[in-house]
Amino acid sequence: MSSAYYLQKDGHQVTVIDKDNFADNCSYGNLGYVCPSHFIPLAAPGIIWQGIKWMLNANSPFYVQPSLNGALVDWGLKFMKSATMKNVQRAGEPLKDIALYSQKEYREWATLPGFDIAFEERGMLEIFQTEKNGHHAQQTVNQGKALGLDIELLDYEGLQKLEPQTKINALGAINFKCDSHLYPDKLMETLKIHLRKNGVQLISGEVQGFEKHQNKVTKIRSTAGVFEADEIVVATGSWSREIAAMLNTKIPLMPGRGYSFTLENSPYVFTRPAVLTEGRVALAPMDGNKIRFGGTMEVVPVKTPPRYERVQSIVKSIKDFLPEFDIPMPAKENIWYGYRPCSADGVPYIGRIKKYNNVIVATGHSMLGLSLGAGTGKLVSELANNQKTGIDMKAFNVERFG
Ligand SMILES: Cc1cc2nc3c(=O)[nH]c(=O)nc-3n(C[C@H](O)[C@H](O)[C@H](O)COP(=O)(O)OP(=O)(O)OC[C@H]3O[C@@H](n4cnc5c(N)ncnc54)[C@H](O)[C@@H]3O)c2cc1C
């Protein structure tokens, strides 16, 4: 949708084809963080052993469904190989650059008429309870400062002073003053209205294949008909591996399912987004007096039935950190879930592919697709216009895994 926004703005005639009805996908029920703070990719040292330990516990925040599925094995091996300090160091700068590029765009969108997206710049707290994570927080602060981000380490008193209305069970927190957030549901509705008003066609139909001639894709075949195109953008989230395969292109990618629920009229107050580190839970105040809570990462095929019981551990972690938040387990119909498109190294895939010279891929944003959305759209448009991109795109090379 962000790509469509910039492409239309730059004078292209744009059609968005989506297999659903433009009312829900991973970009709706997420936590809305627009977060330069997340410069450490998912594939980082420690995640593998932590993940194996967590997998033995049914309520843990991270789960990989064991399977001999070829896509999972391929992704898993590449993910394990990427979970190194070298990957963290390599990814830091580009993740920060694209996040700042994107944040700048959201800041601008928030001033446009009709763009009521509840964008707020209140920072984000990463709250920790253990000495070990306190030590880790100090390292993160050093790394973030080296990247030029506005960050500070808070002890318990400093943290409690920022959120005096709510008792917090913790040792301290990182205060990422550089972060911001918005209300994703409003963002998506706003984009839909804006795109339709400006002549972009939003078509419900499942893409099933492509017609190709020499080194160009000429037509898109879908359940809603056949569409001609001179440029094609593949931005199909967790389904992008299969779509790329139709274009003779390999993208290691797996869905990472997460859950969220929202208190519409929250009796509890937290004035800025916060990650409850040991619980792997995130919360965000949104659009007035709503609070959204979310978490868990289940690497599973998209057709796997939801495991609502995982939300119980989110509820428990909230109580562990915020003892006054007496939140019951939400009813199933109030629990949302979505599939994060997880690349094998935690860095998105954005750019042209080798095989066909009129295809741009924009996917693999893992836990950052909302944060990096506007910036990605702008980069896609720059690529389509054959302009110099606003940031260096090397790290996002779509075919970097060969
Ligand atoms: C609990 C949770 C919290 C999160 N919090 C944050 C956060 O705070 N900040 C952040 O940056 N990110 C967050 N994320 C991650 C973020 O939501 C995702 O990275 C992002 O939404 C991915 O966007 P996308 O457009 O790539 O995919 P999607 O939003 O899933 O869109 C892909 C679209 O492609 C369509 N599609 C698929 N196959 C086809 C086909 N064959 N034909 C036509 N259409 C097709 C789908 O219908 C879908 O609409 C969170 C995720 C979860 C689960």
The ligand as a Gaussian input file, in Angstrom:
#p B3LYP/6-31G(d) Opt

LIG

0 1
 C        1.831000      -9.218000      17.042000
 C        2.611000      -8.432000      16.023000
 C        3.099000      -7.181000      16.359000
 C        3.848000      -6.446000      15.436000
 N        4.264000      -5.183000      15.777000
 C        4.972000      -4.467000      14.875000
 C        5.377000      -3.144000      15.182000
 O        5.088000      -2.609000      16.258000
 N        6.111000      -2.462000      14.258000
 C        6.456000      -3.021000      13.054000
 O        7.145000      -2.389000      12.280000
 N        6.025000      -4.263000      12.713000
 C        5.302000      -4.989000      13.600000
 N        4.887000      -6.245000      13.257000
 C        5.290000      -6.796000      11.959000
 C        4.459000      -6.192000      10.833000
 O        3.096000      -6.271000      11.170000
 C        4.739000      -6.911000       9.516000
 O        6.124000      -6.918000       9.259000
 C        4.053000      -6.189000       8.350000
 O        2.687000      -6.027000       8.619000
 C        4.246000      -6.949000       7.041000
 O        3.628000      -6.195000       6.037000
 P        3.483000      -6.737000       4.576000
 O        2.771000      -5.706000       3.783000
 O        4.783000      -7.244000       4.099000
 O        2.553000      -8.050000       4.741000
 P        0.973000      -8.122000       4.964000
 O        0.497000      -6.970000       5.776000
 O        0.681000      -9.502000       5.476000
 O        0.400000      -7.957000       3.500000
 C        0.632000      -8.928000       2.528000
 C       -0.607000      -8.977000       1.643000
 O       -0.330000      -9.829000       0.521000
 C       -1.530000     -10.453000       0.181000
 N       -1.270000     -11.647000      -0.628000
 C       -0.589000     -12.750000      -0.266000
 N       -0.571000     -13.656000      -1.269000
 C       -1.243000     -13.107000      -2.297000
 C       -1.574000     -13.551000      -3.617000
 N       -1.197000     -14.732000      -4.082000
 N       -2.309000     -12.723000      -4.407000
 C       -2.701000     -11.501000      -3.961000
 N       -2.419000     -11.041000      -2.715000
 C       -1.695000     -11.824000      -1.892000
 C       -2.168000     -10.804000       1.520000
 O       -3.558000     -11.018000       1.389000
 C       -1.833000      -9.571000       2.348000
 O       -2.881000      -8.631000       2.340000
 C        4.113000      -6.990000      14.151000
 C        3.578000      -8.223000      13.803000
 C        2.841000      -8.948000      14.720000
 C        2.264000     -10.274000      14.306000

